[in-house]
């Protein structure tokens, strides 16, 4: 069964550093998403991306965040200057006509 | 706005007990409804889904029925196992929309 692949599975970074989280969506999906789950809390929508542009974003997705589809297969989330409160599990997802699939997540720890 | 409300946990059951986790929703459009499961230290796995009223989603002994009249999608399992211990999230996606809205999650502990 097709999967959404996220790398790395765990990343530790120092406060103030830039991080890029990577995702390979399912190949025939056209919609891409990032979600965040702070430890022990609910899963929160960050941003959706379609046709090479952001289609919707939440108030969490401020100027520190950006998304990009640099080539035909990858979808990235960049955090420009990480803060301690950015520590969370970040999930990528993609959707198409027949379904909506989440990746297994990247655990980001900001120290 | 659109939202999902599910019962607070943790829920603690003995093995072979009957499980119900309540979920209700508010939606401006016509949603598809989902249950996701998250095992300790892992990501989100789709457990089951229903896309229209009166549909029943089922998987691994779990079931949930899309009840439009009560705006509910309660998760049930007749006999839980220790391996079912996880966090369960109810969620919705509005048809034609872009994002999934999650409930707060319900942690289930099953004792042997």
Interface residues (C-beta under 8 A of the other chain):
Chain A: X31 X33 X35 X41 X42 X43 X44 X45 X48 X50 X55 X56 X89 X91 X93 X100 X101 X102 X103 X104 X105
Chain B: X34 X36 X42 X43 X44 X45 X46 X89 X91 X93 X98 X99 X100 X101 X102 X103 X104 X105
